[in-house]
Amino acid sequence: MLFTEDFLHYVWKFKLLDFRNLQTTEGEAVEVIAAGMRNFDSGADFQNARIKIGDTLWAGNVEIHVASADWHQHNHSNDDAYKNVILHVVYRNNQPIMLPNGKPLPTIELVNRISAELYGRYHQMVYGNQQIIPCEGTIKTVNSLSMHNWLTRVLVERLEKKSVTVINALQINTGNWEETFYQFLAANFGFKINALPFELMAKSLPQSLLAKHKTNALQIETLIFGQAGFLEDDFAEPYPLKLKGEYSYLKKKYNLVPIEKHLWKFLRLRPSNFPTVRLAQFAGLITQCNHLFSKILEEQTVAGLRKLFSTIVVNEYWDTHYRFGVVSKPAVKSFGNTSVDLLLLNTVAVFLFSYGKHYQLHSYTNRSLELLESLPLEQNHVVNEFKELGVKAKSAFESQALLELRRSYCDLKKCLQCGIGNEILNTNR
């Protein structure tokens, strides 16, 4: 048989072996009262197990190996973390393991105790020639409740990972949630292609500084375009000339250093997604909503959250421009529903979850999940591939979960750590 220790961990955890006449290699009867809790840190694989060996009930740890000789190869004999091992579970006992007192380490061998059917499903899943995911041929057989429960757990895992990034940034910003949210919001305004220059611009222009000019839309626009590096050129039109003149004053007043203009990407972008348009929309949002994160925390409805972003007013100059100095056909540069949904998904939901987790306020983590449930399904190749396999997502809640499932479980073939994989492998199916 070809498998890893992970498979034996799975078999032991869910008691999927044949327990009839179970004995140690020394011939003592074994009864597994409790398999123990899986340990992912240093030390034995399962802790706090309760095993009856002969007439004695033991409480301690269980170590699992494919071959008993692995005990020495992993240097467990010289590691104090393995002193409390009460049972050695191996697929094949190829070398007796002796304790320091000269007695053999109680060992059970699993040869002929694992169902060929279970192993066949495992082998096909992990070593098969699947094109998309390991369980692509069977995932559609998983019942809807199990699927929903596992996707919920995976989504929470995804949000927890993202919250670590948020909290790390929060620490850099000395606990200032408004500043941290402003920086992440800016990065997501640039979407993937211009996320970095947007983030650098925001970090060069603190939200607290913008707050000083909250009643002057022109100065907000000046500071944002100036720090983005777009006001270093020569202009002929009144609007950019006015911005440049104003920026010259504010730059000296606050000792500002703009980012490099060449960092911004225009190539292969639709004009409505040009960074100049996005910056104008960002300026409109900052002008409209000072201390935006506080407003988000207060807003109880999804409609209210959406309204914060969907009513952005952009300077009329951009009605006939996509770039400075280049006139275009008239078109209002409103912030579309798709863009609003992306900000709600990638910024607002993440920050509500991070805030709730940081302060242990479940009302905010629940609001994050409810927000994702209300957002429309994302369209990407991962969602489409799962749809082909019979898993049809209905909202951003599920599409985000599928992205995490694919990246953290399917692509790494962690089927034995996956609730879906466990159900498929379970011999009771």
N, C-alpha and C positions, 0 to 999 in steps of 0.2 A: 504494500500500500504506500501511496505517496501523499503525505500530508505534513502539516506543521504542528507545533505545539498548540497553536490557536485552536485547531480542530479538537484536540484532546481537552483543552480548557472548556470548550463549548459542550462536549460530551459529558464532562464531569459536572459542570455547573447545572445542566438541565437533567442530569441523571439519565442519560440516554444509552447506558451500557447494560449489559445483561448481568444482573446482580445474583443470579441463582448460584448457590454454592460458592460464593465469593470467598476466596482465601488469600492469605499472604503467600509469598513464594516459599515460606517456611512451613506452610500447611495450617496456619491458624485461621479460624473463621473470622470474617470481617463483615460488620454491619455499619452502613453509612447512615448515621442519625441526621447529621447536617453537613452538607458539602462545604460550607464556609462561604465567606465573602471574597469575591475576586479582588486581588490586590494589584494595582497598577504602579506602585512605587517599588522601591528596593525591598528585597525579602521574598519569602515564599509566595507562590501563586495564589493560594487561597488561605485566608486567615479565619480564626475562630471556628474551625470545623469541630465536629463531635463524632468520633469514630469509636466503635466498639471492636476491639481486637481480642479474640478469645473471650475471657470473662471480665476484661478490664475496659472501662469506658474512658477514652482519652479526649482531652480538649486541647486543641493547638492548631498547627498549620499543616497544609498539604502542599507538596511540591510535585509538579508534573513535568515529565520529559518523554520524548519519543523513545529514547533508549536510556537505560539506567546508568550507563557509563557517562552520560551527559552531566551527571552530578559532579564528577571529578573535572570534566572538561570546563565546566562553569565555575570551578573552584569553590563550590559550596562548603567543602569540608573545612576550609579556613575562614569561613565567614560566619560571624556570630549571629547574623540575621536569620540563619537557618538552624539554629540550635533547638528551636521549638517545633521542628517538623515531626509530626507524629505518623505520617504516612507518605510514602513515595509512590506515586501513580505513574506507571510507564506503559508504553505500548509493548515494548519488548525488553525483557530483563536479560541483558547481555553481560552484566557484571555485578556481582553482589556488592552492596555498599555497606561498609562496616562503620559503626558509631565509635567514638573515642573510647567507650568502655569495652570495646571488643565484640559487642553484640551486633547482629545485622539490623540495618534500618528496615522497619516494616515496609514491605513493598507488595503492591498488587500489579499483575500484568494483564493488559487489556486485549492481548491477542485472542481472537475468536469471541470477543465480548462486545464488539461493535457491529451493528447491523450492516450487512452488505448494501442494503437499500439506502440507508442513511449515508454511507460512504459514497455510494454511486451518485447521489444528489449533490453531495459536497464536491466531489471530484469534477462533475460536470459544470458546476457553478464556478469553481475557482480556476480549473485548468482547461475548461472547454474553449471552443473557438468562437465565442460570441463576438458580435460586431459592435454592440452599443454598451450594454451593461451585463454583468455576470448572470443575472436572473432574468434576462430578457424573454426567455421562453415561458417563464412561469409567474412573472410578477402580476399578470392580470388575474391570477387565481387568488390573490390575497384579498381577504374580505375588506370591505370599505372602512369598517370601524378600525381595524388594525392599521390600515393604511393612513387614515386620518390621525390616529394617535401617534404613529411614528413620525409623520411629517410635522406634526406640532412640536414634537421633541426636537427634531432636526432644525426646525426654524428657530426655536429658542437657542439652540447651540450656535446657530449663525449670528443671532443678535448678541449673544454673550461674547463671541469673538470680536464683534465690531465694538462692543461697549468697552473692551479692554483698550482699544485704540483711542476711543473718546476720553476715557479716564486718564490715560497717559498724557494726552494733550491738555486735559484739564489741570493736571499737576504742573505742567510747564507754564500754563496761564494762571498760576497761583490760585486755583479754585474758582476762576471767573467763568461761569457757565455762558454768559452772554458773549464773551469774547471767543470762547471755544466754538460755540454754535455758529457765530458769524464766520469763522475761518472755514469750518466744514461746509457751511452753506455756500460760501464763495467757491470752494473747490468743486462742489456739485453743480454750480451754475455753469462751470466750464465743461461739464460732462466729462467724458474720458479724455478727449483729445486736448482740451485746454484746462484740465483740472490743475496741473502744476502751476502755470503762470497765474491762474486765478487765486490759488492758495498763497503764492508768494506775494501777490499784490495785497491780499487781505492782511498778511502778517506784517507788511511794510506800512500798513495804514490801519492802526487800531480802531476798533469800533468806538472806543471811548473818545477818540479824536473826532470821528464823524458825528458823534452825538452833540458836539459843541456847535455844529452847523446844521442841526436838524431842521431849522426853520428856513433854510436857504437852499433850495433845490439846485441852483446853479453851482454853488460851492461844493455840494455833495458830488455832483457830476464832475466838477473840476478836479477834486481830490482823487476820485476813482480813475478817471482817464489819465490824469497826470501820473499817478503812481503806477499805472499800467504801462507807462512809457509812450503813450500815443500823442503827447502834447509837445514833443521835441521837434516836430517838423515845422516847415513854413506853411502858412495857410492864407487863403484869399477870402474865404467865406466869413461872415460876421460871427457865427456861433463858435466855431473852433478858435477863431482869433480871440474872442472874449474869454474862452476857457483858458487859452494859453497865457493871456495876460493875468488872469486871476491866479493861475497856478504859480506863475513866477513869484507872486507875493506870498502865497501860502507855503510854497516850498521853502522859502527863506525863513518864514515865521516859525515853521515847525521843524526846520532842518531835515527835510524829507529827502530820501534817495529813491528814485523810481526804479522799477525792475527793467530789464532789457526788453525792448520792443520785439526783438527777433524771436523771443520765446513763444510768441503767439502764433497759432497755426490757422491758416485760412484754406489751405489746399484741400480739395475734395470735400469741403463743407458746403451745404446749402447756404445761400446768402442769409437766410433767416437765422442761421446758427453761427454766423460770423462772430468772433469774439467782441467786436465793437458793438454789435447789437446786444449781445449778452451783457456786456458791461453797462450799456444804457439801461437795460431792464433791471440790472442789479442796483444801479443808482436810484432808479425809480422805487424799488422796494425799500431800500434804506431810507429814502426820503419819507416814504409813506409810513413805515413801521420802525420806529426806534425801540430798542430793547425788545426785539422780536421774540426771543426765546421766552421771555416772561409772558408775552401774549399767547404763545403756543401752550404754555403750561396752564393758563387760565381758560383757554378755549375748550369747551367740552364736546363739541360736535365736529364731525368730519366736514360738514358743509362750512362751518366757521373757519376751520383750518384752510380749506380750499380757497375761501374768499380772501384770506390774507395774501395769497399769491396771485390770484386770478384777476385782481383789480389794479395791477401795476400800471402806472401812467408813465409813459416814456416821453422825453422831450420831442416836440413836434419836428425838430430838425431830422430825426430819424425816420419820419414818414416818407421822406424822399431820398434817403441815404442808407447804405449798408456799410459804407466806409467813409471816413473823413474825406471831403473834397471830391467825391464821385457821386454825381446825381443819378438817381434811379427812378423808375416808375413809382408813383405814389402807392404806398402800402403801409397800413398801420402795423407797428411792430409789437403787437400784443403778446403776452406770455400765454401760449396755448395750453390746452388741457393736458396734453401729453407731457409737456415740460413741467406743469404743476404736479402731475402724478409722480414723475421721477423724483422731484424734490421731496414730496411727502414720503415716498418710499425710502429713498437713500439718506435723507437727512432727518426729517421730522420723526419718523417712526423709530429710527436708530437712537435719537436723542431722548425721546420719551422713555424708551426701554432702558437706556443707560442711566438716566436720572432716577428712574424708579428702582433699578437694581442697586445703584450707589447708595441711596437713602432707604432702601428696603421698603419702598412704597409701592405695593402691588397694584394700586389703582393706575399708576402710570405705565407699568409694564403691560397691564391688561389693555389700556388704551392704545398702546403701540400695536398689539396683536389685532385689536378691533379695527384700527386704521388700515392695516395690511389686508384684512378681510374685505374691507370696503373698496379697496383700489382694484382697478381692472387687471386682468391677467397680462403678464408681460409676454411679449412675442420674441422668442429666441430659439436657437437650434436645440437647446436642451429640452425646453418645454415641448417642442415639436416632436423630438425623438421619443420622449415619454408618452406622448399622445399616440404615436404609432404603435407603442407597446401596450396600449390599453389603459394608460394612466392619464386621465383628462383633468388638468388643473382648471379651476374656475375663477381664481383671484390671485392677486399678488402674494397673498399669504401662502398659497400652495406653490406658485412658481418660484418664490424665494426658497421655499423648503426643498424643492426639486433641484435647484442649483446647488444647494449645500449637500444634499444627498449624493448627487453625482460627483462633486468634487472631493468630499471627505470620506465617502464610503465606496461608491461604485468604481471610480477610477483607481482607487487604492485596493480594491477587492477585499474590503473589510466586511465581507458578508456575515461573518460570525459575530461581529459587533453590531450588526444592523437588525432592527426589529423585523424588517421585511424578510431578510435572509433567514432569520431564526424561524419565522413561521413556515417558510418554504421548506426548510431542512427538517423541521419537526416530524418525527416518525409517526405522530398521531394524525397527520394530515390525510 
